[in-house]
Amino acid sequence: METSERKIDLFEVAEIKLSYSAKVKSSQRPRVASSRQVYEVFAKAWDQDRIEFVEDFKVMLLSRANRVLGIVNISSGGTAGTVVDVKLVYAAAIKANSSSVILAHCHPSGNLLPSEQDKRLTQRIKKAGEILDIPVLDHLIMTAEGYYSFADEGEL
């Protein structure tokens, strides 16, 4: 009696696929140097119909010169929170050859103050970035009427 076994190729590795094709020259990409500029860039990329509806979490990928390489949607949740996988933040950053990142999420309630969960998540992502040499420059809480910057408030 013969058994049919399929040979497994141990050199075949699963891969994350994140597509990035530069259609804009580096000199034409927005450069961010303040939390206000970061807020304005994120606001343009945010679906304004959702900002007061559900909590979304995004990451801005930056070049060494703080030019915006892109903005990636990391997660979308409910009215009171969203789950963020730190691996996805840095998978995007590594694939895009990002030198640093800026985090942002919205509070549909309109409350600009960070929760304890927001603070813990920021520190977890920051620690991962230190190991990978991809620092977190800021984390913004976005609302339809304004923003809160962790960096401006000394929370980073």
Steps between C-alpha positions, in 0.01 A plus 500: 500500500645835397443826684491819306688777680533847362848639534510834680745762379637658818660779299162633387415787734175694528539865402313816587405686185479875525498675170682830472586668176632853505298711262612824659853633505655541843518878460122510438410303812378702796762561767375509858683695769223566756197331648277751319645395163460133593137563597432674169648211297309239701178703474522495120546121505226434756148410391313790662176300489657247742698719742198546729366150435766235574854495634764458227875464551748614234876532470690763302823368350784750474830525317821613673411858392150470657333482161179298499552167324140400561220446750386148583171398660594258778162430657140604528286427802181602668383818665716450810822345374700303248757222526848587376752230413848648547639253245280653229627851579860393453432260212378804305791717618762241405346424161489872415858552624371758743746681728238599758125485559224718639192333644145632496160382605166673529268533796143499366385645834687822424706463820858605433653359819686166473371204699730277704467243219615763248806574715589131545462429127719798412774375733480144356534627144778738607698214661469288186619793292806548719603140436446536124659848482173640364400757762150621575517879461146573617154356559199716418146459625278639225149641520292694251592822683863457603777276626713401797873442451680262736833662404377857563364396841820317607330158491767339279 
